[in-house]
């Protein structure tokens, strides 16, 4: 029996991060190590390691555990950042890049990062511009494999994070989904659970390169993860 895939996760307290943890329950083919700034309430049945440390020490933790892959589901919102550009960048850009660099120094082979649909370093939209800049920086670090996911509207219940526009979008999603075909397919709403399974499936892939995944690619990777792996 092959050794389990060792994964370090940052962003475990967010919607996708929590679904990643849930998606590993009952899997003997993955060992999950989550890094967080505070204690996280783990779901029943979760078998994993949770390391609570200041972000400045995350690099040392990654160097000690030597994971096969780093997963980044880290992100804040414009509102939570106090509508301050520097505060927003400190989490969504600086912390992501600093952790990625530390992982590369620790010889972590690959990284999977959750970005956003429309990410573009040249965008006039601040949020999408930052996401695009992060993608560009991650691409230059030198991981043997880098997967970037660009989901559209995320569906799922958030904890202590009210997002009125996102909630409205989730209500309207069933009405608009039938019309989102062709060039509109990437904008299809997608559940956080599907994104989480896709992230794990991509972390298990070995072919080197830099890959970007939107709606259809995310769904395909999620199906692969669901079908794979040894169950206890």
C-alpha positions as CSV (number, residue, x, y, z in Angstrom):
1,X,0.0,0.0,0.0
2,X,1.4,3.4,-1.0
3,X,2.0,6.1,1.6
4,X,-0.8,8.6,2.0
5,X,-0.6,12.0,0.3
6,X,0.6,14.5,2.8
7,X,-1.1,17.9,2.4
8,X,-0.6,21.2,4.2
9,X,-3.7,23.4,4.2
10,X,-3.9,27.1,4.9
11,X,-7.4,28.7,5.0
12,X,-9.0,25.9,7.0
13,X,-11.5,28.3,8.7
14,X,-13.2,29.5,5.5
15,X,-16.0,27.9,3.5
16,X,-13.8,25.9,1.1
17,X,-11.2,25.1,3.8
18,X,-13.9,23.5,6.0
19,X,-15.2,21.5,3.1
20,X,-11.7,20.3,2.4
21,X,-11.5,18.9,5.9
22,X,-14.9,17.3,5.6
23,X,-13.9,15.7,2.2
24,X,-10.9,14.0,3.9
25,X,-13.1,12.2,6.4
26,X,-13.0,8.4,5.9
27,X,-10.0,8.6,3.5
28,X,-6.9,6.6,4.3
29,X,-5.0,7.9,1.2
30,X,-4.5,11.4,2.5
31,X,-2.9,12.9,5.6
32,X,-4.1,16.5,6.2
33,X,-2.2,19.0,8.3
34,X,-4.0,22.3,8.7
35,X,-2.2,25.5,9.7
36,X,-4.3,28.2,11.4
37,X,-4.0,31.3,13.5
38,X,-6.7,30.1,15.9
39,X,-8.4,26.9,17.1
40,X,-10.8,25.4,14.5
41,X,-13.8,23.3,15.4
42,X,-13.3,20.1,13.6
43,X,-16.2,18.0,12.2
44,X,-16.9,14.6,13.7
45,X,-14.7,11.9,12.3
46,X,-12.0,14.2,11.2
47,X,-8.5,12.5,11.4
48,X,-6.0,15.2,10.9
49,X,-3.4,17.5,12.5
50,X,-4.2,21.1,13.3
51,X,-1.3,23.3,14.1
52,X,-2.1,26.7,15.6
53,X,0.6,29.2,15.0
54,X,1.2,32.8,14.0
55,X,1.6,33.1,10.2
56,X,5.2,34.1,10.6
57,X,5.9,30.6,11.9
58,X,3.9,28.7,9.2
59,X,7.1,28.3,7.1
60,X,8.8,26.5,9.9
61,X,5.9,24.2,10.4
62,X,5.8,23.4,6.7
63,X,9.5,22.7,6.8
64,X,9.0,20.4,9.7
65,X,6.1,18.3,8.3
66,X,7.4,18.3,4.7
67,X,4.1,17.8,2.9
68,X,3.8,16.7,-0.7
69,X,1.5,19.6,-1.6
70,X,0.4,22.9,-0.2
71,X,-3.3,23.9,-0.6
72,X,-4.3,27.5,-0.2
73,X,-8.0,28.3,0.4
74,X,-7.0,31.5,2.2
75,X,-8.9,34.7,1.6
76,X,-10.7,37.6,3.3
77,X,-13.3,40.1,2.0
78,X,-13.2,43.8,1.3
79,X,-15.5,44.3,4.2
80,X,-13.5,42.2,6.7
81,X,-10.4,44.1,5.6
82,X,-12.1,47.3,6.7
83,X,-12.2,48.4,3.1
84,X,-8.5,49.0,3.3
85,X,-6.3,48.0,0.4
86,X,-3.2,47.3,2.4
87,X,-5.2,45.1,4.9
88,X,-6.8,43.2,2.1
89,X,-3.4,42.6,0.4
90,X,-1.8,41.5,3.6
91,X,-4.0,38.4,3.7
92,X,-5.0,37.7,0.1
93,X,-1.6,38.5,-1.4
94,X,1.2,38.8,1.1
95,X,0.4,35.9,3.3
96,X,-0.4,33.6,0.4
97,X,2.9,34.4,-1.4
98,X,5.0,34.3,1.8
99,X,3.6,30.9,2.7
100,X,4.1,29.6,-0.9
101,X,7.7,30.8,-0.9
102,X,8.3,29.0,2.4
103,X,6.8,25.8,1.0
104,X,9.0,26.0,-2.0
105,X,12.1,26.5,0.2
106,X,11.0,23.4,2.1
107,X,11.0,21.5,-1.3
108,X,7.2,21.1,-1.4
109,X,6.6,19.7,-4.9
110,X,3.3,21.3,-5.8
111,X,0.6,23.8,-4.8
112,X,-3.1,24.2,-5.3
113,X,-4.6,27.6,-4.9
114,X,-8.2,28.8,-4.9
115,X,-8.4,32.0,-6.8
116,X,-11.5,33.7,-8.4
117,X,-13.2,33.7,-11.8
118,X,-12.1,36.8,-13.7
119,X,-8.7,37.1,-11.9
120,X,-6.5,39.4,-14.0
121,X,-3.5,41.4,-12.9
122,X,-4.7,44.2,-15.3
123,X,-8.2,44.3,-14.1
124,X,-9.7,47.6,-13.0
125,X,-11.5,45.8,-10.3
126,X,-9.3,45.8,-7.2
127,X,-10.3,42.3,-6.0
128,X,-9.8,40.7,-9.3
129,X,-6.6,42.6,-9.9
130,X,-5.1,41.3,-6.6
131,X,-6.2,37.8,-7.4
132,X,-4.5,38.1,-10.8
133,X,-1.3,39.4,-9.3
134,X,-1.2,36.5,-6.9
135,X,-1.6,34.0,-9.7
136,X,1.2,35.7,-11.5
137,X,3.5,35.6,-8.5
138,X,2.7,32.0,-7.7
139,X,3.6,31.0,-11.2
140,X,7.0,32.5,-10.8
141,X,8.0,30.7,-7.6
142,X,9.0,27.4,-9.3
143,X,6.7,24.7,-8.0
144,X,6.9,21.6,-10.2
145,X,3.2,21.7,-10.4
146,X,0.8,24.6,-9.8
147,X,-3.0,24.3,-10.0
148,X,-5.1,27.4,-9.8
149,X,-8.9,27.1,-9.4
150,X,-11.2,29.9,-10.6
151,X,-14.7,29.1,-9.3
152,X,-17.6,31.4,-9.9
153,X,-20.2,32.0,-7.2
154,X,-19.6,29.7,-4.3
155,X,-22.6,27.9,-2.8
156,X,-22.6,26.9,0.8
157,X,-23.3,28.1,4.3
158,X,-20.6,30.3,5.8
159,X,-19.8,30.5,9.5
160,X,-19.6,34.0,11.0
161,X,-19.2,35.6,7.6
162,X,-22.3,37.3,6.2
163,X,-22.1,38.1,2.5
164,X,-25.4,39.6,1.4
165,X,-24.7,39.7,-2.3
166,X,-23.4,36.1,-2.3
167,X,-26.5,35.0,-0.3
168,X,-28.7,36.7,-2.9
169,X,-26.8,35.0,-5.7
170,X,-27.3,31.6,-4.0
171,X,-31.0,32.2,-3.9
172,X,-31.2,33.2,-7.5
173,X,-28.8,30.4,-8.7
174,X,-31.4,27.7,-9.4
175,X,-33.2,30.2,-11.7
176,X,-30.3,31.3,-13.8
177,X,-28.3,28.1,-14.0
178,X,-30.2,26.7,-17.0
179,X,-29.3,29.7,-19.1
180,X,-25.5,29.6,-18.2
181,X,-24.3,27.7,-21.2
182,X,-21.6,28.3,-23.8
183,X,-19.4,31.2,-23.0
184,X,-21.3,31.7,-19.7
185,X,-20.5,28.2,-18.4
186,X,-17.5,29.3,-16.3
187,X,-19.9,31.6,-14.4
188,X,-22.0,28.7,-13.3
189,X,-22.5,28.7,-9.5
190,X,-20.6,25.9,-7.8
191,X,-20.8,24.3,-4.4
192,X,-17.9,24.7,-2.0
193,X,-17.9,21.0,-1.5
194,X,-17.3,20.4,-5.2
195,X,-14.4,22.9,-5.2
196,X,-12.9,21.2,-2.1
197,X,-13.0,17.8,-3.7
198,X,-11.4,19.2,-6.9
199,X,-8.6,20.8,-4.8
200,X,-7.8,17.4,-3.3
201,X,-8.0,15.6,-6.6
202,X,-5.6,18.1,-8.2
203,X,-3.2,17.8,-5.3
204,X,-3.0,14.1,-6.1
205,X,-2.0,14.7,-9.7
206,X,1.7,14.3,-10.6
207,X,2.1,15.7,-14.1
208,X,4.3,18.8,-13.9
209,X,3.2,22.2,-15.2
210,X,0.9,25.2,-14.5
211,X,-2.8,24.6,-14.8
212,X,-5.9,26.8,-14.5
213,X,-9.3,25.3,-13.9
214,X,-12.7,26.9,-14.2
215,X,-16.2,25.4,-13.8
216,X,-15.9,22.3,-16.0
217,X,-12.4,21.5,-15.0
218,X,-13.2,21.9,-11.3
219,X,-16.2,19.5,-11.7
220,X,-14.1,17.0,-13.5
221,X,-11.3,17.0,-10.8
222,X,-14.0,16.7,-8.1
223,X,-15.4,13.6,-9.7
224,X,-11.9,12.0,-10.0
225,X,-11.3,12.6,-6.3
226,X,-14.7,11.0,-5.4
227,X,-13.9,7.9,-7.4
228,X,-10.3,7.5,-6.2
229,X,-8.6,6.5,-3.0
230,X,-8.6,3.7,-0.5
231,X,-11.4,3.7,2.0
232,X,-10.7,2.3,5.5
